[in-house]
Amino acid sequence: MKDGSKQTDVLEEVWVAFEEGDQPALRELVARFCSLLGQEAMYLEFTASEIELIPPYEES
């Protein structure tokens, strides 16, 4: 905490896929959640990845 005290929070990991041009909107969304939850900061990590949606296997 800013005053030097320690606070332990329950963490929730969330993965989001988005178009590259939407990165500013995602940053704003995270900042809004940060305010809503009263957090000093929120961890946001960007990684390069490829998303592929695979339908269930159907036997012929």
N, C-alpha and C positions, 0 to 999 in steps of 0.2 A: 504494500500500500504506500501511498505517497508519504504518510507519516512514519513509515518504517515498520509498522505492525504487519503481521502475517495473517492472511486469510486463506483458507482452503476451500475451493469451490468444487462442486460436482461438474465434471466436464462432459460435453456432448460433442462427438465428432460428426461432422456433416460433410458429405462430398457433393459437389455441385458441378454439373456440366453446363457450359455456356459458350456462346460465340465469342471469339476474341474481341470483337468490337464492343461487347457488353461489359467489359471489365470495370469501367468507371461506375456503371450502374450497380454492379455487385459490391464494389467498395462502399458506395453510398448506402446500400441495403444493410451491410454489416455494421456500418457506423450508426445507422438508425437502431438496430438491435442492441448495439452497445449502449446507446442512450436509454433505450427502453428498459434494459436490465440493470442500469446503474453501474456499468462496468467502467473501469479506468481505461481499458484497452481490450481488444479482442484479437486473437491470433488468426491471421489469414495467410494461407500459403498457396501459391500458384505453381502448378507442375504441368509440364507438357505431356499430354497423353492422347490416346486415340480411343474413342468410344465406338463399340460395335454392339448392336442389339441382336441377340441370337434367339430365334423362336424355338419352342420346344421341338424335340425330335419326334417325328411321326413315322411309324413303320408302314411300309407299303403293303 
